[in-house]
Every structure is written in structure tokens, then in C-alpha cells.
Amino acid sequence: MTTSRTVLITGGGGGIGRGIAQAFLDQGDRVVLADVNADAVAAVAAEIGAASVALDITDPAAVTGAVAAVAEEHGPIDVLVNNAGILSVHGAITELAAEAYRSIVDVNIVGTFNATQAVANHMIAAGTRGTIVNISSIGGRQPTPGMGAYESSKAAVDSLTRWAAIELAGHGIRVNAVAPGPVLTPMLQMGMPEGSPARTAWEARVPLGVLAAVEDVAPAVVFLAGPGAGHITGVSLPVDGGQLLA
């Protein structure tokens, strides 16, 4: 019989966060969704039967407080999924404003660092041999013109994953990442409906011929957070339909 775990998922108000949460709930885990958008995350949590907390991951003190509150109410945190991130900054390196680049760094890199640090310290204090899974992107290894701000931030997440993995291994804490290609969240499907030129162009880049669904990403996260990956740490697992091969 599998013991129920406490799972904290940042960026829980969006499509990927919801799908990951549902996968953990389906196997009997307790899930707490965190998101800067309090209304969105509360609505998602209510729909799927999870708990929620409003959290700005760029604020270290707020993250530390939220981790303590979650642990007090739901028990020691066994799994952290660093899913929060933004993709809204686009532009060429010769034109992008430093302030715009800093905004994506603050969320995608510093926010991931803040949550990792707070939960790692909590796990060490609690004596929990926990797991951390970061959501990266194949863009960190396969750049696209105009999307370098996002993609370089995700390359940094891969590096942070390896850094945390080597330093936390002695505490029995595993740290890995899942690196999807484009994922058909509800928002992406609205922007790139089936048959649209943009959708067709993206699909042509994927050897398997289709973009990933949320249901393709969630099992990879659950696997890396589970006992079947008990001897895996410091890896970034592509979920991209073979796109890196192309």
C-alpha cells in the first residue's frame, strides 16, 4: 500500500499545473496548489479536490511562510513541483529591454530558486527524503529566434536542477526536471487551434507529428517524483515527441 504524500505545486492555476495535480491526486496524494493568482488557483483547487494557497514565488519571505503553513496544515512536504513560470517576454537580443528580461528571470529562475531553497530546508529539518521536480523546456537546449528570454531562463532552470541535485543528494533529496516541448494547454489551443498555420508549423517540427498534451507531461513528473525513479537525480527529461532529435 502506497503512503499518501504531501505535494506542493507552484503555478497551480494554469493548465499544466492542474494536470500534474490531477495525476498526483489520482494516486492518493494530498496536493496543495500555489499561484500568484489567488482566484484562479482557488477555483482550480475546488474543481479537482486539492488545497490552495496564494503565493508570489519571487518573494522569499512569502515562500518560506507558505511552506511552513502548508506543512503545518497538511504535514511535511514530500514533493515540490516547480511549475510556475512565464512565457510572456519576447524579443530579439538586440532590442529586448533589460527590465523585460529581468521580469522573466525573477519568476522562472529566482522564483524556482526560492521555492527549492525553502522546501529543501524544510525537508532537511523534517528528515524527509523528498523529491523536487522542476518544469524546464526543450527551449533551453533548442533556441528559437525571439524567444531567447524564456529559453535562456529555462536553460538556467536545468543548471539549477543539477546544482540542487548534487548538493541535496547527501540529504536523500532527489532533484530532477521535466523539459516539455510545446504543450496543448487550453490557452495554447486557443492561440493555435487545430489546422491553423502556426499549429501546423509547430507539428512539422515534431517527429511524432503531434504536440504534447498535458496528460503527456504529468506522468513524467509523477514518475520522477516516485519510487520508480529512486536512483535518478540531476536529469532533465525531455517530453517533446522527439523534437530535440530534429
Secondary structure, 3 states (H helix, E strand, C coil): CCCCCEEEEECCCCHHHHHHHHHHHHCCCEEEEEECCHHHHHHHHHHHCCEEEECCCCCHHHHHHHHHHHHHHHCCCCEEEECCCCCCCCCCCCCCCHHHHHHHHHHHHHHHHHHHHHHHHHHHHHCCCCEEEEECCHHHCCCCCCCHHHHHHHHHHHHHHHHHHHHHHHHCCEEEEEEECCECCHHHHHHCCCCCHHHHHHHHCCCCCCCECHHHHHHHHHHHHCHHHCCCCCCEEEECCCHHHC
